[in-house]
Amino acid sequence: MATPAPFLHFVDQNAQKFVDRLAQAVAIPSVSVDGAYRPDVIRMSAWLNSQLTSLGVTTQLTDLGVHVVDGKELPLPPVILGKIGDDPKKKTVLVYGHYDVQPAEKSDGWDTEPFELVEDKETGRLVGRGSTDDKGPILGWLNVLEAHKSLGLDLPVNLRFCFEGMEESSSDGLDELIRSEVAKGNQGWFHGVDCVCISDNYWQNTRTPCLTYGLRGIAFFHMTVSGPGRDLHSGGFGRVVHEPMTDLIFLMGRLVAPDGTILIPGVEDMIAPPDAEERAIYEKLDYSIEDVDETAGASIALSDDKATVLMGRMRMPALSLHGIEGAFSGPGGKTVIPAHVAGKFSLRLVPPQTPASIETLVVKHVKEEFAKLKSKNTLTIELMGGGMPWVEDYKHWNYEAARRATEAVYKQTPDLTREGGSIPVTLTFAENLGVNVLLLPMGRGDDGAHSTNEKLDRSNFIEGSKLIGTYLYEVAAINA
């Protein structure tokens, strides 16, 4: 089934309208991790829901209840469940996305106001928080719906939607909702789904589209060292008491080496080394050390060997240190000894690792290292959240449809990649629906999701809208 030329033409002709709609979405600061923004997250759900219903989608704003943030009970943002089409002769595709975003302040180093979409006319970059993660990809689906409605074209497949507002904050309540809907059988929103498509990842570089068939899992830890009953003056208590910051820095330094080697016994031993055939997969990918340097903004890759770097990103676990709470970080020379400090770090996991198996090793190691200090301070460490790694069958017809669509739109065969990030709901869908899950990215490798000056290239937004529309036609045409 060929993609109708009027659809492709409509996307081109309405490009500015689509960009303007993205600007409306970016303007809503739907930051899920900060309770102060919870009304904005909920406002974003209402805006997105109204857009969907205006385009013919039947929706339900699903209440997930409440949770506690910084000691305050807050309502969880609703999950938007939607459907359009119920033709038993057509395949049914479930689309997932998230409408919440990471925090952003101009003072973080942004060149523009984070929640104002700014287009750089020279580069075509659409800069704004959420532009690529994940509001741009969600709006790509709206672009497809609008084109078909305006042109009077029938969609080639039935569509189901699941859009959440807590992805950047552990997706509270989503797994339970998915399991609940699946348990309802033909009365549930996911009944009859043949495959899943998620656009919440990125090309490996800036030039080659890809299809992603694997994700690392995650285990996020919070480690606290407490000592004195209050902050102390270092002039009066330096070299007099056990200092929590000193202990914490020691412990953080016993987690990972500067070359990326994880120092926790047993973690890296879980992973078998690659054989020659697997290494060849990474050698063939259209990626280079220069791509690492360009994306990172500096020449700081851990190795000059492309395959080693790619395996470090895709098929090896990683441990990153994220920050210290309770330490003085303001201007000036304040010389306080903090009464208690907390370190935050995470491990990215690969099969066969699980958050539970990693937690056992991490807690044991940290406690053993702390005991060596013979400190009178108190240590606590806990696993704050986790997600399982996921690997999919890339020879499935769902991936074949995506490959054909990519070749039709971009005139390139996409790379097959595993990704270093984590999208825990991917595995939840795969396990509970029992169908193939595809990651079909819209953005490029230099988009800077979660970072300052996050962007989505205008060309990727428009061509990406054509891509996901064409993908639906390829799904309809392929023999399952």
C-alpha positions in Angstrom: 0.0 0.0 0.0 1.7 3.1 -1.2 1.7 6.3 0.9 -0.8 8.7 -0.7 1.1 11.7 -2.3 -1.5 14.1 -1.0 -0.6 13.2 2.6 3.1 13.9 2.0 2.2 17.2 0.2 -0.1 18.2 3.1 2.7 17.8 5.6 5.0 20.0 3.5 2.3 22.7 3.0 1.4 22.8 6.6 4.9 22.7 8.1 4.7 26.2 9.7 1.3 25.4 11.2 2.8 22.2 12.8 5.7 24.2 14.1 3.3 26.7 15.7 1.5 23.9 17.4 4.8 22.6 18.8 5.4 26.1 20.1 2.1 25.9 22.0 3.1 22.6 23.6 6.6 23.8 24.5 5.1 26.9 26.2 3.5 24.7 28.8 6.2 23.9 31.4 5.0 20.4 32.2 7.9 19.5 34.5 6.9 16.3 36.4 9.7 16.0 38.9 9.0 19.4 40.6 5.7 19.5 42.5 5.4 23.3 41.9 4.8 22.6 38.2 2.1 19.9 38.7 -0.7 22.2 37.7 1.2 22.8 34.4 1.6 19.1 33.8 -2.1 18.6 34.2 -2.8 21.7 32.0 -0.6 20.0 29.4 -2.7 16.8 29.6 -5.9 18.9 29.0 -4.3 20.7 26.0 -3.1 17.4 24.4 -6.4 15.8 25.0 -8.3 18.6 23.3 -6.0 18.3 20.3 -6.6 14.6 20.0 -10.4 14.9 20.3 -10.5 17.7 17.7 -8.8 15.3 15.3 -11.4 12.5 15.8 -9.7 10.5 18.5 -11.9 9.0 21.3 -10.1 9.6 24.5 -10.2 9.0 28.3 -8.3 10.9 30.8 -7.4 8.2 33.3 -6.9 9.2 36.9 -3.9 7.5 38.6 -4.6 8.9 42.1 -2.0 10.7 44.2 1.6 10.4 45.3 3.9 12.3 47.7 6.6 14.7 46.6 8.8 16.5 49.2 6.3 15.6 51.9 3.3 17.0 50.0 0.5 14.9 48.5 0.0 15.7 44.8 -2.4 14.4 42.1 -0.7 12.3 39.5 -1.1 13.6 35.9 -3.7 11.6 34.0 -2.8 9.1 31.3 -4.5 9.9 28.0 -5.9 6.7 26.5 -7.2 7.1 23.0 -8.4 5.2 19.9 -9.4 5.9 16.4 -10.5 3.1 14.0 -12.1 -0.2 14.8 -11.9 -2.0 11.5 -11.3 -5.8 12.1 -9.7 -6.0 8.7 -6.9 -3.6 9.6 -3.9 -4.0 11.9 -4.0 -2.0 15.2 -0.9 0.0 16.2 -0.5 1.3 19.7 1.4 4.6 20.0 3.1 5.6 23.3 4.6 9.0 24.3 5.0 11.3 27.2 4.0 14.9 27.6 6.1 15.8 30.7 9.6 17.3 30.4 12.8 17.7 32.4 13.3 20.9 34.5 14.9 23.9 32.7 15.9 27.4 33.8 17.5 30.1 31.7 20.2 30.2 34.4 21.2 26.6 33.6 23.0 27.9 30.6 20.2 28.2 28.0 20.7 30.7 25.2 17.0 31.2 25.0 14.0 31.0 27.4 13.5 27.2 27.8 9.7 27.2 27.5 9.6 29.4 24.4 10.2 27.6 21.1 12.7 29.5 19.1 13.6 28.7 15.6 17.1 29.4 14.3 16.4 30.2 10.7 20.0 29.5 9.7 20.2 26.0 11.1 16.5 25.1 11.2 16.8 24.2 14.8 13.7 24.4 17.0 15.0 25.1 20.4 12.9 24.6 23.5 12.4 22.2 26.4 10.5 19.2 25.3 10.9 19.9 21.6 12.6 16.5 21.0 11.8 14.8 24.3 8.9 14.0 23.8 6.5 16.7 22.6 7.8 16.9 19.0 7.3 13.2 18.4 3.9 13.2 20.0 2.8 16.1 17.8 4.1 14.2 14.8 1.3 11.8 15.3 -1.1 14.7 15.5 0.2 15.9 12.2 -0.6 12.6 10.7 -4.1 12.6 12.1 -4.7 16.2 10.9 -3.5 15.4 7.4 -5.8 12.4 7.0 -8.8 14.2 8.5 -8.3 17.3 6.3 -7.8 15.3 3.2 -10.7 12.9 3.9 -8.4 9.9 3.9 -9.0 6.8 5.9 -6.1 5.8 8.1 -4.5 2.6 6.9 -4.6 1.1 10.4 -6.5 1.3 13.6 -4.6 3.5 16.2 -4.5 3.3 20.0 -2.7 6.0 22.0 -1.2 6.0 25.5 0.3 9.3 26.5 1.6 9.8 30.1 2.8 12.7 32.1 5.2 11.1 34.5 7.9 9.5 32.3 10.6 11.8 33.6 9.6 10.8 37.1 9.6 7.0 37.1 6.2 6.7 35.3 4.3 6.3 38.6 1.2 4.3 38.1 1.6 3.5 34.5 2.6 -0.2 34.7 -0.4 -0.9 36.9 -2.7 0.9 34.5 -1.3 -1.2 31.5 -1.7 -4.4 33.4 -5.3 -3.4 34.4 -6.3 -2.6 30.8 -4.8 -5.8 29.5 -6.7 -7.8 32.2 -10.0 -6.3 30.9 -9.7 -8.2 27.7 -11.9 -7.0 24.9 -13.2 -4.3 27.2 -9.7 -2.7 27.6 -8.2 0.1 25.6 -5.4 -2.2 24.3 -7.5 -5.0 23.0 -6.5 -6.2 19.6 -3.2 -4.3 19.5 -0.8 -6.0 16.9 2.3 -4.0 17.6 3.6 -0.9 19.4 5.5 2.1 18.1 7.4 4.5 20.4 9.2 7.6 19.2 11.2 8.6 22.3 14.8 8.1 21.2 17.2 9.5 18.7 19.5 8.8 15.7 23.0 7.8 16.7 24.4 10.7 14.8 23.1 13.7 12.8 22.8 12.0 9.3 21.6 8.4 9.5 18.1 7.3 10.6 18.0 4.2 12.8 15.6 1.7 14.3 16.2 0.8 17.9 15.7 -2.7 19.2 17.3 -2.6 22.6 17.4 -0.3 25.7 19.5 -0.4 28.9 17.6 -0.6 32.1 18.4 1.6 35.1 18.9 1.4 38.9 18.9 4.8 40.6 20.5 5.1 44.1 20.4 7.7 46.9 23.2 7.4 49.5 23.2 9.6 52.6 25.9 10.2 55.2 24.8 11.9 58.4 26.8 13.0 61.4 26.6 16.1 63.6 23.2 17.4 64.8 23.7 20.6 62.8 26.0 22.3 60.3 29.4 23.1 61.9 32.1 25.7 61.4 35.2 24.2 59.9 37.4 26.5 62.0 36.1 25.0 65.2 35.4 21.4 64.1 37.8 20.7 61.2 39.9 17.7 62.1 37.9 17.3 65.3 34.9 15.3 64.0 34.1 12.8 61.3 32.8 14.9 58.4 29.9 13.5 56.4 31.2 15.1 53.1 34.6 13.5 53.5 33.0 10.1 53.9 30.6 10.6 51.0 33.3 11.7 48.6 35.3 8.6 49.6 32.3 6.3 48.9 31.5 8.0 45.6 35.1 7.5 44.5 34.8 3.7 45.1 31.9 3.3 42.7 33.5 4.0 39.2 36.9 4.6 37.8 37.7 7.5 35.5 37.9 5.1 32.5 34.3 4.1 33.2 35.1 0.7 34.8 32.5 -0.1 37.4 34.3 -0.9 40.7 31.5 -2.8 42.4 32.5 -6.5 42.4 30.3 -8.7 40.3 28.6 -6.1 38.2 30.7 -6.3 35.1 31.2 -10.1 35.6 27.5 -10.6 34.6 28.2 -9.6 31.0 29.8 -12.0 28.6 32.4 -10.4 26.3 31.3 -9.9 22.6 32.4 -12.5 20.0 33.7 -11.5 16.7 30.3 -11.6 15.0 28.8 -9.2 17.5 31.7 -6.8 17.4 31.3 -6.7 13.7 27.8 -5.3 14.1 29.2 -2.2 15.9 32.0 -1.9 13.4 29.5 -1.5 10.6 27.3 1.2 12.2 27.5 4.7 10.7 29.1 6.3 13.7 32.5 7.7 14.6 34.5 9.1 17.5 33.9 12.5 15.8 30.2 12.0 16.3 30.8 11.5 20.0 32.9 14.7 20.2 30.2 16.6 18.3 27.4 15.4 20.5 29.3 15.9 23.7 30.7 19.3 22.7 34.3 18.3 23.4 36.8 15.7 22.5 36.3 13.5 25.6 35.5 10.0 24.4 36.8 7.2 26.6 38.4 5.4 23.6 39.5 6.1 20.1 38.0 2.7 19.0 34.5 3.1 17.5 33.3 -0.4 18.4 34.5 0.0 22.0 32.7 3.3 22.4 29.5 1.9 20.9 29.5 -1.2 23.0 30.0 1.1 26.0 26.8 2.8 25.1 24.7 -0.1 24.0 25.7 -3.5 25.4 27.7 -2.7 28.5 26.5 -1.4 31.9 27.5 2.1 33.0 27.7 3.9 36.3 27.3 7.7 36.5 27.5 10.1 39.4 24.8 12.7 39.3 25.2 15.0 42.3 25.5 15.8 46.0 22.6 17.2 48.0 23.2 19.2 51.2 26.6 20.6 50.2 27.2 24.3 49.9 27.2 25.3 46.3 26.5 29.0 46.3 29.0 31.9 45.6 31.6 33.0 48.2 33.8 31.1 50.6 31.4 29.7 53.1 33.3 27.1 55.1 30.6 25.1 56.7 30.8 21.4 57.5 27.4 20.0 56.4 25.6 17.9 58.9 24.4 15.5 56.3 24.9 15.0 52.6 23.5 12.7 50.0 25.0 11.4 46.8 23.0 10.4 43.8 24.2 7.9 41.2 22.7 5.4 38.8 23.7 2.3 36.8 22.5 1.6 33.3 21.8 -2.1 33.0 21.9 -4.7 30.2 20.6 -8.3 30.1 20.8 -10.3 32.3 21.1 -7.6 34.9 18.0 -6.5 36.9 17.5 -3.7 39.4 17.1 -6.2 42.2 20.3 -8.1 41.4 22.3 -4.9 41.0 20.8 -3.5 44.3 22.2 -6.5 46.2 25.7 -5.9 44.8 25.7 -2.1 45.3 24.5 -2.1 48.9 26.9 -4.8 49.9 29.9 -2.9 48.3 29.0 0.5 49.7 28.5 -0.8 53.2 31.8 -2.7 53.1 33.6 0.4 51.9 32.0 2.5 54.6 33.0 0.0 57.3 36.7 0.5 56.2 36.4 4.2 57.3 35.6 3.3 60.9 33.5 6.5 60.8 31.1 7.5 63.6 28.8 8.9 60.9 25.7 7.1 59.8 25.2 5.7 56.3 21.9 4.9 54.5 21.6 3.8 50.9 18.5 2.9 49.0 17.3 2.0 45.5 15.0 4.9 44.5 13.8 3.5 41.2 14.6 1.0 38.5 13.7 -0.3 35.1 14.5 -3.5 33.3 16.7 -3.7 30.1 14.9 -4.6 26.9 15.9 -6.3 23.6 13.5 -6.9 20.8 13.3 -9.1 17.6 14.4 -6.7 14.9 13.5 -9.3 12.2 9.8 -8.9 13.0 7.4 -7.4 10.4 7.0 -4.3 12.6 10.7 -3.5 12.0 10.5 -4.4 8.4 7.7 -1.9 7.9 9.7 0.7 9.7 12.7 0.0 7.5 10.7 0.3 4.3 9.2 3.6 5.5 12.6 5.0 6.4 14.0 4.1 3.0 10.9 5.7 1.3 11.2 9.0 3.2 14.9 9.4 3.8 16.2 7.3 0.9 18.5 5.5 3.3 18.6 2.1 5.0 18.4 2.7 8.7 21.0 1.5 11.1 19.9 -1.1 13.6 20.9 0.0 17.1 20.6 -0.6 20.8 20.3 2.5 22.9 22.0 3.6 26.1 19.0 5.2 27.7 16.0 3.6 29.5 12.3 3.6 28.7 10.9 1.1 31.2 7.4 1.1 29.7 8.9 -0.5 26.6 9.3 -3.8 28.4 6.0 -3.4 30.2 4.2 -3.3 26.8 6.2 -6.2 25.4 5.6 -8.5 28.4 1.9 -7.6 29.0 0.6 -7.3 25.4 2.8 -10.0 24.0 3.5 -8.0 20.8 6.6 -6.6 19.1 7.7 -3.1 20.2 9.5 -0.7 17.8 11.5 2.4 18.7 11.2 4.7 15.7 13.1 7.9 16.4 12.3 11.3 15.1 15.2 13.4 16.4 19.0 13.4 15.9 21.8 12.4 18.1 22.8 16.0 18.9 19.3 17.1 20.1 20.4 17.5 23.7 17.4 15.9 25.4 17.6 16.6 29.2 20.3 19.2 28.5 20.5 22.9 27.9 19.4 24.3 24.5 17.4 21.1 23.7 16.3 21.2 20.1 14.6 19.3 17.3 15.6 20.1 13.7 12.7 21.4 11.7 13.5 19.0 8.9 13.4 16.1 11.4 10.0 17.3 12.7 8.5 17.5 9.2 10.2 14.5 7.6 9.6 12.6 10.8 5.9 13.3 10.5 6.0 11.8 7.0 8.0 8.9 8.3 5.5 7.8 11.0 2.6 8.3 8.5 4.4 6.2 5.9 5.2 3.6 8.6 1.5 3.1 9.1 1.0 2.4 5.4 3.8 -0.1 5.4 2.4 -1.8 8.4 -0.9 -2.1 6.6 0.7 -3.5 3.5 3.1 -6.0 5.0 2.1 -9.7 5.4 2.1 -10.5 9.1 
